[in-house]
Amino acid sequence: MIKNDTWITQMADKGMITPFEPKLVRRVDTLNVISYGLSSFGYDIRLSPVEFRIFRHIPGTVVDPKNFNPENLEPTQLHHDQQGDYFILPGHSYGLGVALERIEVPENVSVLCIGKSTYARAGIIANLTPAEAGWRGHLTLEVSNSSPADCRIYANEGIVQLLFFESELCSVTYEQRKGKYQDQPEKVVFSKV
């Protein structure tokens, strides 16, 4: 069953989402922002300004998810103007960022991260990502620009929505499964198999 705002708030009080915004924020001071915070049946997390990396082709190489070369990820600059802080994701490219919020998923809950429509309308696709029961850390966020135009990806503003689904407890915990992304820091992580 999908969990509602009351449940999310109760669990946030126990440390499930840090920092936690108890309402949907659409404006900060005089600045309109891409919404983040608590909604009726989800929570919109923000993109951290700490790091954003863009996939770059290195001539003569092939990207191998089992043996990833970190040189394929190029750091990109955080920009600032009257609209806020942002990274630029070039057209037809792919980048990795990190959630500003740290989450601790209860052992009987799985989380689905889905892209926000504000970005989808601009051709920006946030990869559908699960956070399994018992996982904790800062989510690495996969973002692709399907349009030919460069696009701003705003830091400190909403990037994906978390949907929480409760179930019976699993027979094996995330810790016992030795999940490779447990306690992920607020930086881009790409682990080898």
KOLBARO-190254 format. One record per residue: residue number from 0; residue in three letters; y negated, z, x of N, C-alpha, C in turn. Coordinates in nm, 3 decimals. Layout:
[NUM; 'ALA'; [Y; Z; X]; [Y; Z; X]; [Y; Z; X]],
...
END
This chain:
[0; 'MET'; [0.117; 0.000; 0.084]; [0.000; 0.000; 0.000]; [-0.124; 0.000; 0.089]],
[1; 'ILE'; [-0.224; -0.081; 0.053]; [-0.349; -0.084; 0.126]; [-0.427; 0.044; 0.096]],
[2; 'LYS'; [-0.493; 0.099; 0.198]; [-0.563; 0.225; 0.184]; [-0.712; 0.203; 0.153]],
[3; 'ASN'; [-0.770; 0.298; 0.078]; [-0.909; 0.284; 0.033]; [-1.006; 0.365; 0.118]],
[4; 'ASP'; [-1.134; 0.359; 0.079]; [-1.240; 0.424; 0.155]; [-1.224; 0.576; 0.164]],
[5; 'THR'; [-1.174; 0.639; 0.059]; [-1.153; 0.785; 0.062]; [-1.052; 0.821; 0.169]],
[6; 'TRP'; [-0.940; 0.750; 0.173]; [-0.836; 0.775; 0.272]; [-0.887; 0.747; 0.413]],
[7; 'ILE'; [-0.958; 0.636; 0.430]; [-1.010; 0.599; 0.562]; [-1.105; 0.707; 0.613]],
[8; 'THR'; [-1.191; 0.759; 0.524]; [-1.285; 0.865; 0.562]; [-1.210; 0.991; 0.604]],
[9; 'GLN'; [-1.109; 1.030; 0.526]; [-1.030; 1.149; 0.559]; [-0.963; 1.133; 0.695]],
[10; 'MET'; [-0.909; 1.015; 0.722]; [-0.840; 0.992; 0.849]; [-0.940; 0.981; 0.965]],
[11; 'ALA'; [-1.057; 0.928; 0.938]; [-1.160; 0.921; 1.042]; [-1.203; 1.061; 1.083]],
[12; 'ASP'; [-1.208; 1.153; 0.987]; [-1.239; 1.293; 1.018]; [-1.136; 1.354; 1.111]],
[13; 'LYS'; [-1.015; 1.297; 1.113]; [-0.908; 1.344; 1.202]; [-0.901; 1.263; 1.331]],
[14; 'GLY'; [-0.998; 1.173; 1.351]; [-1.006; 1.097; 1.477]; [-0.949; 0.957; 1.474]],
[15; 'MET'; [-0.920; 0.900; 1.356]; [-0.861; 0.767; 1.351]; [-0.958; 0.658; 1.399]],
[16; 'ILE'; [-1.088; 0.674; 1.373]; [-1.189; 0.576; 1.415]; [-1.305; 0.654; 1.478]],
[17; 'THR'; [-1.338; 0.617; 1.604]; [-1.447; 0.684; 1.675]; [-1.529; 0.580; 1.751]],
[18; 'PRO'; [-1.661; 0.573; 1.733]; [-1.739; 0.643; 1.633]; [-1.715; 0.585; 1.494]],
[19; 'PHE'; [-1.742; 0.665; 1.393]; [-1.717; 0.627; 1.254]; [-1.849; 0.616; 1.179]],
[20; 'GLU'; [-1.866; 0.507; 1.106]; [-1.985; 0.486; 1.022]; [-1.940; 0.496; 0.876]],
[21; 'PRO'; [-1.983; 0.599; 0.801]; [-1.931; 0.625; 0.666]; [-1.980; 0.533; 0.556]],
[22; 'LYS'; [-2.060; 0.434; 0.590]; [-2.105; 0.336; 0.491]; [-2.116; 0.200; 0.560]],
[23; 'LEU'; [-2.128; 0.096; 0.480]; [-2.144; -0.038; 0.536]; [-2.289; -0.055; 0.580]],
[24; 'VAL'; [-2.310; -0.080; 0.708]; [-2.444; -0.095; 0.764]; [-2.478; -0.244; 0.771]],
[25; 'ARG'; [-2.590; -0.282; 0.711]; [-2.635; -0.421; 0.713]; [-2.770; -0.438; 0.781]],
[26; 'ARG'; [-2.833; -0.324; 0.810]; [-2.965; -0.325; 0.871]; [-2.978; -0.202; 0.963]],
[27; 'VAL'; [-3.031; -0.225; 1.083]; [-3.059; -0.116; 1.177]; [-3.207; -0.126; 1.210]],
[28; 'ASP'; [-3.281; -0.024; 1.173]; [-3.427; -0.025; 1.185]; [-3.480; -0.148; 1.109]],
[29; 'THR'; [-3.544; -0.242; 1.177]; [-3.598; -0.361; 1.109]; [-3.510; -0.483; 1.129]],
[30; 'LEU'; [-3.395; -0.465; 1.192]; [-3.308; -0.576; 1.228]; [-3.192; -0.593; 1.130]],
[31; 'ASN'; [-3.178; -0.712; 1.072]; [-3.057; -0.743; 0.993]; [-2.942; -0.760; 1.090]],
[32; 'VAL'; [-2.827; -0.700; 1.057]; [-2.710; -0.708; 1.144]; [-2.590; -0.759; 1.065]],
[33; 'ILE'; [-2.491; -0.811; 1.137]; [-2.364; -0.848; 1.074]; [-2.295; -0.715; 1.042]],
[34; 'SER'; [-2.264; -0.694; 0.916]; [-2.224; -0.563; 0.866]; [-2.107; -0.501; 0.942]],
[35; 'TYR'; [-2.114; -0.369; 0.951]; [-2.007; -0.289; 1.011]; [-2.001; -0.155; 0.939]],
[36; 'GLY'; [-1.887; -0.088; 0.951]; [-1.869; 0.042; 0.889]; [-1.770; 0.035; 0.773]],
[37; 'LEU'; [-1.772; 0.139; 0.692]; [-1.675; 0.158; 0.585]; [-1.706; 0.070; 0.464]],
[38; 'SER'; [-1.602; 0.003; 0.412]; [-1.612; -0.072; 0.286]; [-1.508; -0.014; 0.190]],
[39; 'SER'; [-1.493; -0.074; 0.074]; [-1.402; -0.019; -0.028]; [-1.258; -0.008; 0.019]],
[40; 'PHE'; [-1.208; -0.111; 0.086]; [-1.067; -0.113; 0.128]; [-1.053; -0.158; 0.273]],
[41; 'GLY'; [-1.144; -0.116; 0.358]; [-1.134; -0.154; 0.498]; [-1.245; -0.094; 0.580]],
[42; 'TYR'; [-1.243; -0.127; 0.707]; [-1.346; -0.080; 0.797]; [-1.381; -0.194; 0.893]],
[43; 'ASP'; [-1.509; -0.229; 0.899]; [-1.555; -0.336; 0.987]; [-1.595; -0.277; 1.121]],
[44; 'ILE'; [-1.523; -0.317; 1.227]; [-1.554; -0.267; 1.361]; [-1.650; -0.362; 1.431]],
[45; 'ARG'; [-1.713; -0.309; 1.537]; [-1.815; -0.384; 1.610]; [-1.761; -0.435; 1.743]],
[46; 'LEU'; [-1.825; -0.538; 1.793]; [-1.797; -0.590; 1.926]; [-1.873; -0.506; 2.027]],
[47; 'SER'; [-1.804; -0.459; 2.129]; [-1.866; -0.380; 2.235]; [-1.954; -0.470; 2.322]],
[48; 'PRO'; [-2.068; -0.417; 2.369]; [-2.150; -0.493; 2.463]; [-2.099; -0.483; 2.607]],
[49; 'VAL'; [-1.994; -0.404; 2.629]; [-1.945; -0.377; 2.764]; [-1.894; -0.503; 2.834]],
[50; 'GLU'; [-1.819; -0.586; 2.761]; [-1.755; -0.698; 2.828]; [-1.716; -0.807; 2.729]],
[51; 'PHE'; [-1.736; -0.930; 2.769]; [-1.687; -1.046; 2.695]; [-1.651; -1.151; 2.800]],
[52; 'ARG'; [-1.532; -1.206; 2.789]; [-1.485; -1.304; 2.888]; [-1.445; -1.432; 2.817]],
[53; 'ILE'; [-1.473; -1.545; 2.884]; [-1.444; -1.676; 2.827]; [-1.335; -1.743; 2.910]],
[54; 'PHE'; [-1.239; -1.804; 2.841]; [-1.134; -1.879; 2.910]; [-1.197; -2.001; 2.977]],
[55; 'ARG'; [-1.164; -2.019; 3.103]; [-1.208; -2.136; 3.179]; [-1.086; -2.201; 3.241]],
[56; 'HIS'; [-1.089; -2.333; 3.243]; [-0.980; -2.407; 3.305]; [-1.000; -2.407; 3.456]],
[57; 'ILE'; [-0.894; -2.377; 3.527]; [-0.894; -2.387; 3.673]; [-0.811; -2.511; 3.706]],
[58; 'PRO'; [-0.873; -2.615; 3.762]; [-0.798; -2.739; 3.789]; [-0.668; -2.712; 3.863]],
[59; 'GLY'; [-0.563; -2.778; 3.816]; [-0.432; -2.765; 3.879]; [-0.351; -2.647; 3.829]],
[60; 'THR'; [-0.404; -2.573; 3.731]; [-0.330; -2.458; 3.679]; [-0.297; -2.479; 3.532]],
[61; 'VAL'; [-0.199; -2.406; 3.487]; [-0.161; -2.400; 3.347]; [-0.164; -2.253; 3.307]],
[62; 'VAL'; [-0.225; -2.221; 3.195]; [-0.230; -2.082; 3.150]; [-0.089; -2.042; 3.107]],
[63; 'ASP'; [-0.041; -1.932; 3.162]; [0.093; -1.882; 3.133]; [0.082; -1.740; 3.077]],
[64; 'PRO'; [0.109; -1.721; 2.946]; [0.097; -1.587; 2.889]; [0.191; -1.484; 2.953]],
[65; 'LYS'; [0.300; -1.530; 3.017]; [0.392; -1.437; 3.082]; [0.345; -1.398; 3.221]],
[66; 'ASN'; [0.257; -1.478; 3.279]; [0.208; -1.452; 3.414]; [0.062; -1.495; 3.419]],
[67; 'PHE'; [-0.019; -1.421; 3.344]; [-0.158; -1.461; 3.325]; [-0.241; -1.443; 3.452]],
[68; 'ASN'; [-0.319; -1.545; 3.484]; [-0.408; -1.541; 3.598]; [-0.545; -1.493; 3.549]],
[69; 'PRO'; [-0.589; -1.373; 3.588]; [-0.717; -1.321; 3.539]; [-0.836; -1.407; 3.579]],
[70; 'GLU'; [-0.818; -1.496; 3.679]; [-0.928; -1.585; 3.716]; [-0.959; -1.686; 3.607]],
[71; 'ASN'; [-0.868; -1.702; 3.509]; [-0.896; -1.791; 3.396]; [-0.997; -1.730; 3.298]],
[72; 'LEU'; [-1.026; -1.601; 3.315]; [-1.124; -1.535; 3.230]; [-1.253; -1.512; 3.308]],
[73; 'GLU'; [-1.358; -1.575; 3.263]; [-1.487; -1.566; 3.331]; [-1.581; -1.473; 3.255]],
[74; 'PRO'; [-1.636; -1.370; 3.322]; [-1.732; -1.284; 3.252]; [-1.853; -1.366; 3.208]],
[75; 'THR'; [-1.911; -1.325; 3.097]; [-2.031; -1.393; 3.050]; [-2.141; -1.291; 3.029]],
[76; 'GLN'; [-2.262; -1.336; 3.039]; [-2.380; -1.249; 3.035]; [-2.410; -1.203; 2.893]],
[77; 'LEU'; [-2.453; -1.077; 2.881]; [-2.505; -1.023; 2.756]; [-2.653; -1.060; 2.749]],
[78; 'HIS'; [-2.692; -1.128; 2.642]; [-2.832; -1.169; 2.622]; [-2.896; -1.077; 2.519]],
[79; 'HIS'; [-3.028; -1.079; 2.514]; [-3.101; -0.998; 2.415]; [-3.227; -1.072; 2.373]],
[80; 'ASP'; [-3.253; -1.073; 2.241]; [-3.381; -1.120; 2.188]; [-3.409; -1.043; 2.060]],
[81; 'GLN'; [-3.503; -1.090; 1.979]; [-3.541; -1.017; 1.858]; [-3.428; -1.009; 1.756]],
[82; 'GLN'; [-3.324; -1.089; 1.769]; [-3.210; -1.085; 1.677]; [-3.104; -0.982; 1.720]],
[83; 'GLY'; [-3.111; -0.934; 1.844]; [-3.016; -0.836; 1.892]; [-2.950; -0.877; 2.023]],
[84; 'ASP'; [-2.842; -0.806; 2.059]; [-2.764; -0.834; 2.179]; [-2.654; -0.933; 2.144]],
[85; 'TYR'; [-2.629; -1.030; 2.232]; [-2.527; -1.130; 2.201]; [-2.471; -1.196; 2.327]],
[86; 'PHE'; [-2.349; -1.246; 2.312]; [-2.286; -1.330; 2.412]; [-2.289; -1.472; 2.357]],
[87; 'ILE'; [-2.283; -1.572; 2.444]; [-2.276; -1.711; 2.399]; [-2.134; -1.761; 2.423]],
[88; 'LEU'; [-2.070; -1.807; 2.313]; [-1.937; -1.865; 2.320]; [-1.954; -2.017; 2.309]],
[89; 'PRO'; [-1.928; -2.091; 2.417]; [-1.946; -2.236; 2.413]; [-1.858; -2.303; 2.307]],
[90; 'GLY'; [-1.904; -2.420; 2.262]; [-1.827; -2.498; 2.166]; [-1.687; -2.526; 2.217]],
[91; 'HIS'; [-1.592; -2.527; 2.124]; [-1.451; -2.556; 2.155]; [-1.398; -2.468; 2.269]],
[92; 'SER'; [-1.434; -2.341; 2.266]; [-1.385; -2.249; 2.369]; [-1.329; -2.124; 2.304]],
[93; 'TYR'; [-1.282; -2.036; 2.389]; [-1.210; -1.917; 2.343]; [-1.252; -1.801; 2.431]],
[94; 'GLY'; [-1.273; -1.684; 2.370]; [-1.315; -1.569; 2.447]; [-1.244; -1.441; 2.405]],
[95; 'LEU'; [-1.251; -1.343; 2.492]; [-1.195; -1.211; 2.464]; [-1.306; -1.107; 2.476]],
[96; 'GLY'; [-1.315; -1.023; 2.375]; [-1.408; -0.912; 2.376]; [-1.331; -0.785; 2.343]],
[97; 'VAL'; [-1.404; -0.677; 2.327]; [-1.342; -0.547; 2.303]; [-1.415; -0.478; 2.189]],
[98; 'ALA'; [-1.339; -0.408; 2.107]; [-1.399; -0.332; 1.998]; [-1.478; -0.214; 2.054]],
[99; 'LEU'; [-1.594; -0.188; 1.996]; [-1.673; -0.072; 2.034]; [-1.602; 0.056; 1.991]],
[100; 'GLU'; [-1.542; 0.054; 1.872]; [-1.473; 0.172; 1.819]; [-1.335; 0.187; 1.883]],
[101; 'ARG'; [-1.297; 0.312; 1.904]; [-1.160; 0.344; 1.947]; [-1.083; 0.384; 1.823]],
[102; 'ILE'; [-0.960; 0.333; 1.809]; [-0.880; 0.370; 1.692]; [-0.752; 0.440; 1.737]],
[103; 'GLU'; [-0.705; 0.528; 1.649]; [-0.576; 0.595; 1.667]; [-0.501; 0.577; 1.536]],
[104; 'VAL'; [-0.404; 0.488; 1.537]; [-0.331; 0.452; 1.416]; [-0.224; 0.558; 1.388]],
[105; 'PRO'; [-0.223; 0.615; 1.266]; [-0.117; 0.711; 1.231]; [0.021; 0.646; 1.240]],
[106; 'GLU'; [0.124; 0.728; 1.257]; [0.262; 0.680; 1.275]; [0.319; 0.611; 1.151]],
[107; 'ASN'; [0.258; 0.627; 1.034]; [0.309; 0.564; 0.913]; [0.213; 0.456; 0.859]],
[108; 'VAL'; [0.129; 0.404; 0.947]; [0.028; 0.305; 0.906]; [0.029; 0.189; 1.005]],
[109; 'SER'; [0.012; 0.068; 0.953]; [-0.012; -0.048; 1.038]; [-0.147; -0.106; 0.998]],
[110; 'VAL'; [-0.217; -0.162; 1.096]; [-0.351; -0.214; 1.073]; [-0.352; -0.364; 1.098]],
[111; 'LEU'; [-0.417; -0.437; 1.010]; [-0.435; -0.580; 1.026]; [-0.583; -0.605; 1.047]],
[112; 'CYS'; [-0.618; -0.677; 1.152]; [-0.757; -0.708; 1.184]; [-0.782; -0.853; 1.145]],
[113; 'ILE'; [-0.878; -0.874; 1.056]; [-0.909; -1.009; 1.010]; [-1.055; -1.042; 1.038]],
[114; 'GLY'; [-1.084; -1.169; 1.062]; [-1.219; -1.211; 1.093]; [-1.314; -1.198; 0.975]],
[115; 'LYS'; [-1.440; -1.179; 1.006]; [-1.543; -1.168; 0.903]; [-1.589; -1.307; 0.860]],
[116; 'SER'; [-1.619; -1.319; 0.732]; [-1.660; -1.449; 0.677]; [-1.791; -1.498; 0.736]],
[117; 'THR'; [-1.879; -1.409; 0.778]; [-2.007; -1.450; 0.838]; [-1.980; -1.540; 0.958]],
[118; 'TYR'; [-1.885; -1.503; 1.041]; [-1.850; -1.585; 1.156]; [-1.768; -1.707; 1.115]],
[119; 'ALA'; [-1.677; -1.690; 1.022]; [-1.591; -1.802; 0.980]; [-1.676; -1.919; 0.930]],
[120; 'ARG'; [-1.785; -1.889; 0.862]; [-1.873; -1.995; 0.811]; [-1.943; -2.070; 0.922]],
[121; 'ALA'; [-1.948; -2.011; 1.041]; [-2.009; -2.077; 1.157]; [-1.904; -2.141; 1.248]],
[122; 'GLY'; [-1.778; -2.142; 1.204]; [-1.671; -2.203; 1.283]; [-1.610; -2.110; 1.385]],
[123; 'ILE'; [-1.643; -1.980; 1.376]; [-1.590; -1.881; 1.469]; [-1.469; -1.814; 1.404]],
[124; 'ILE'; [-1.357; -1.816; 1.474]; [-1.234; -1.760; 1.420]; [-1.191; -1.641; 1.505]],
[125; 'ALA'; [-1.181; -1.526; 1.441]; [-1.127; -1.408; 1.508]; [-0.977; -1.406; 1.478]],
[126; 'ASN'; [-0.897; -1.407; 1.582]; [-0.753; -1.412; 1.565]; [-0.702; -1.293; 1.483]],
[127; 'LEU'; [-0.610; -1.321; 1.393]; [-0.546; -1.216; 1.313]; [-0.462; -1.131; 1.408]],
[128; 'THR'; [-0.496; -1.004; 1.420]; [-0.432; -0.917; 1.517]; [-0.378; -0.792; 1.449]],
[129; 'PRO'; [-0.256; -0.751; 1.479]; [-0.206; -0.624; 1.425]; [-0.229; -0.509; 1.522]],
[130; 'ALA'; [-0.245; -0.390; 1.469]; [-0.239; -0.268; 1.550]; [-0.126; -0.187; 1.487]],
[131; 'GLU'; [-0.017; -0.175; 1.559]; [0.104; -0.113; 1.504]; [0.090; 0.037; 1.486]],
[132; 'ALA'; [0.178; 0.091; 1.403]; [0.183; 0.235; 1.379]; [0.191; 0.309; 1.512]],
[133; 'GLY'; [0.103; 0.408; 1.530]; [0.104; 0.488; 1.651]; [0.022; 0.434; 1.765]],
[134; 'TRP'; [-0.036; 0.313; 1.751]; [-0.115; 0.256; 1.859]; [-0.250; 0.326; 1.868]],
[135; 'ARG'; [-0.305; 0.335; 1.990]; [-0.439; 0.390; 2.006]; [-0.511; 0.319; 2.121]],
[136; 'GLY'; [-0.642; 0.310; 2.109]; [-0.724; 0.249; 2.212]; [-0.834; 0.164; 2.153]],
[137; 'HIS'; [-0.896; 0.082; 2.238]; [-0.999; -0.013; 2.197]; [-0.931; -0.149; 2.184]],
[138; 'LEU'; [-0.936; -0.209; 2.068]; [-0.871; -0.338; 2.047]; [-0.937; -0.448; 2.131]],
[139; 'THR'; [-0.854; -0.531; 2.195]; [-0.905; -0.655; 2.253]; [-0.914; -0.755; 2.140]],
[140; 'LEU'; [-1.029; -0.820; 2.130]; [-1.056; -0.912; 2.019]; [-1.057; -1.055; 2.070]],
[141; 'GLU'; [-0.976; -1.139; 2.007]; [-0.963; -1.279; 2.046]; [-1.050; -1.361; 1.952]],
[142; 'VAL'; [-1.144; -1.437; 2.009]; [-1.242; -1.512; 1.930]; [-1.244; -1.656; 1.977]],
[143; 'SER'; [-1.231; -1.751; 1.884]; [-1.240; -1.892; 1.923]; [-1.353; -1.959; 1.847]],
[144; 'ASN'; [-1.415; -2.055; 1.916]; [-1.523; -2.132; 1.857]; [-1.468; -2.271; 1.827]],
[145; 'SER'; [-1.440; -2.296; 1.700]; [-1.382; -2.425; 1.662]; [-1.487; -2.533; 1.644]],
[146; 'SER'; [-1.614; -2.498; 1.653]; [-1.721; -2.598; 1.636]; [-1.758; -2.658; 1.771]],
[147; 'PRO'; [-1.827; -2.773; 1.770]; [-1.871; -2.833; 1.895]; [-1.995; -2.765; 1.952]],
[148; 'ALA'; [-2.060; -2.679; 1.874]; [-2.185; -2.616; 1.917]; [-2.160; -2.479; 1.979]],
[149; 'ASP'; [-2.244; -2.441; 2.073]; [-2.239; -2.305; 2.127]; [-2.276; -2.209; 2.015]],
[150; 'CYS'; [-2.222; -2.088; 2.019]; [-2.246; -1.992; 1.912]; [-2.270; -1.854; 1.970]],
[151; 'ARG'; [-2.357; -1.780; 1.904]; [-2.380; -1.641; 1.941]; [-2.270; -1.553; 1.882]],
[152; 'ILE'; [-2.224; -1.459; 1.962]; [-2.131; -1.356; 1.917]; [-2.204; -1.224; 1.942]],
[153; 'TYR'; [-2.244; -1.158; 1.834]; [-2.331; -1.041; 1.846]; [-2.256; -0.914; 1.885]],
[154; 'ALA'; [-2.308; -0.846; 1.987]; [-2.256; -0.716; 2.028]; [-2.318; -0.608; 1.941]],
[155; 'ASN'; [-2.248; -0.497; 1.927]; [-2.293; -0.383; 1.847]; [-2.303; -0.415; 1.698]],
[156; 'GLU'; [-2.244; -0.525; 1.656]; [-2.244; -0.565; 1.515]; [-2.101; -0.598; 1.474]],
[157; 'GLY'; [-2.079; -0.610; 1.342]; [-1.945; -0.634; 1.290]; [-1.883; -0.762; 1.344]],
[158; 'ILE'; [-1.754; -0.755; 1.374]; [-1.681; -0.871; 1.426]; [-1.552; -0.895; 1.349]],
[159; 'VAL'; [-1.477; -0.788; 1.317]; [-1.354; -0.801; 1.237]; [-1.343; -0.683; 1.141]],
[160; 'GLN'; [-1.265; -0.703; 1.036]; [-1.238; -0.595; 0.942]; [-1.095; -0.545; 0.963]],
[161; 'LEU'; [-1.081; -0.413; 0.960]; [-0.950; -0.350; 0.969]; [-0.901; -0.319; 0.829]],
[162; 'LEU'; [-0.777; -0.358; 0.799]; [-0.711; -0.324; 0.673]; [-0.594; -0.233; 0.708]],
[163; 'PHE'; [-0.582; -0.121; 0.637]; [-0.482; -0.019; 0.667]; [-0.372; -0.022; 0.562]],
[164; 'PHE'; [-0.246; -0.034; 0.607]; [-0.132; -0.038; 0.518]; [-0.038; 0.078; 0.550]],
[165; 'GLU'; [-0.011; 0.161; 0.450]; [0.075; 0.277; 0.470]; [0.218; 0.243; 0.428]],
[166; 'SER'; [0.313; 0.300; 0.501]; [0.455; 0.279; 0.474]; [0.530; 0.407; 0.510]],
[167; 'GLU'; [0.660; 0.400; 0.497]; [0.742; 0.511; 0.543]; [0.740; 0.511; 0.696]],
[168; 'LEU'; [0.772; 0.623; 0.757]; [0.776; 0.631; 0.902]; [0.883; 0.539; 0.959]],
[169; 'CYS'; [0.855; 0.482; 1.075]; [0.952; 0.398; 1.146]; [1.054; 0.487; 1.215]],
[170; 'SER'; [1.169; 0.431; 1.246]; [1.271; 0.507; 1.317]; [1.236; 0.526; 1.463]],
[171; 'VAL'; [1.150; 0.438; 1.519]; [1.110; 0.445; 1.658]; [0.957; 0.442; 1.664]],
[172; 'THR'; [0.896; 0.537; 1.736]; [0.751; 0.542; 1.747]; [0.701; 0.437; 1.846]],
[173; 'TYR'; [0.570; 0.411; 1.841]; [0.508; 0.318; 1.935]; [0.527; 0.368; 2.078]],
[174; 'GLU'; [0.514; 0.499; 2.097]; [0.535; 0.558; 2.230]; [0.677; 0.529; 2.280]],
[175; 'GLN'; [0.776; 0.544; 2.192]; [0.915; 0.520; 2.230]; [0.940; 0.372; 2.260]],
[176; 'ARG'; [0.869; 0.284; 2.192]; [0.883; 0.140; 2.216]; [0.814; 0.099; 2.346]],
[177; 'LYS'; [0.736; 0.192; 2.405]; [0.663; 0.167; 2.529]; [0.571; 0.045; 2.516]],
[178; 'GLY'; [0.490; 0.046; 2.408]; [0.394; -0.062; 2.387]; [0.301; -0.079; 2.506]],
[179; 'LYS'; [0.286; -0.202; 2.553]; [0.213; -0.226; 2.679]; [0.061; -0.213; 2.666]],
[180; 'TYR'; [0.008; -0.209; 2.544]; [-0.137; -0.200; 2.530]; [-0.183; -0.061; 2.484]],
[181; 'GLN'; [-0.095; 0.038; 2.489]; [-0.131; 0.174; 2.447]; [-0.246; 0.228; 2.532]],
[182; 'ASP'; [-0.339; 0.298; 2.468]; [-0.456; 0.360; 2.532]; [-0.543; 0.257; 2.604]],
[183; 'GLN'; [-0.558; 0.141; 2.542]; [-0.639; 0.035; 2.598]; [-0.784; 0.080; 2.613]],
[184; 'PRO'; [-0.845; 0.058; 2.731]; [-0.983; 0.101; 2.754]; [-1.083; 0.004; 2.690]],
[185; 'GLU'; [-1.211; 0.037; 2.702]; [-1.315; -0.049; 2.647]; [-1.347; -0.158; 2.749]],
[186; 'LYS'; [-1.245; -0.237; 2.781]; [-1.259; -0.355; 2.866]; [-1.147; -0.451; 2.830]],
[187; 'VAL'; [-1.166; -0.577; 2.862]; [-1.067; -0.679; 2.829]; [-0.939; -0.652; 2.907]],
[188; 'VAL'; [-0.827; -0.650; 2.834]; [-0.697; -0.626; 2.896]; [-0.606; -0.743; 2.863]],
[189; 'PHE'; [-0.544; -0.800; 2.967]; [-0.443; -0.902; 2.947]; [-0.327; -0.864; 3.036]],
[190; 'SER'; [-0.222; -0.814; 2.973]; [-0.108; -0.758; 3.045]; [0.000; -0.862; 3.065]],
[191; 'LYS'; [0.069; -0.855; 3.178]; [0.185; -0.943; 3.203]; [0.305; -0.890; 3.126]],
[192; 'VAL'; [0.395; -0.982; 3.091]; [0.517; -0.946; 3.019]; [0.604; -0.859; 3.104]],
END
